[in-house]
């Protein structure tokens, strides 16, 4: 414990010195750091998806630096310091975990989440969805919205019921495509995506992570296709779709072999 406190204290001392002596650090504001913080959060997310533990450690350090930086600026403004930040989260965690720090009894994870949302609403007396940041990417936001409303009991009774909704939305999309009204097609695509995010949530799958894994898988396979095509003196533009598909199947086999070796 002493080593951890010492390490954290050293980071605070470094931040104080940077703020005093480094021209770049001296210029930063809460607003100027915002986009950099988002970038650091995404870099951490990338490291987690790759399951690169050394990279995760480094990216956590970068993110921690930003938290310390914000707290330093807050102290200069006379609004808050790092102690206030830590005290705030500690109090919140104790309050929202009465099953750990109080006498509340829960039967599992779902009940913990429901209690968390109820307590969060009672703290601020705000609407259920008011805590969902407007700037979240749409896919993550859809998942958070559905998590929030589930916390107050607005959810399917049985998870398999979601598939009727998915098929209903798919059919509505097909109907609108036949009518060819672009605005309504866009709306139905949104409804279909929302129902698929809901299905992922019900089956314990994070839709953002699932889609990103597919993005990376497609990129690996397309890179193989492109590289293989160049190695035989061809270009993708000169190849037929059937020719590309042959190499694509080869890429899938190569990719699957590599995935098996990693497991």
ABEGO torsion letter per residue (X at the ends): XAAAAAAAAAAAAAAAAAAAABAAAAABBAAAAAAAAAAAAAAAAAAAAAGBAAAAAAAAAAAAAAAAAAAAAAAAAGABBAAAAAAAAAAAAAAABAAAABABBBAEAAAAAAAAAAAAAAAAGBBAAAABBAABBAAAAAAAAAAAAAAAGBBBABAAAAAAAAAAAAAAAAAAAAAGBAAAAAAAAAAAAAAAAAAAAAAGBBAAAAAAAAAAAAAAAAAAAAAAAAAAGBBAAABBAAAAAAAAAAAAAAAAAAAAAAX
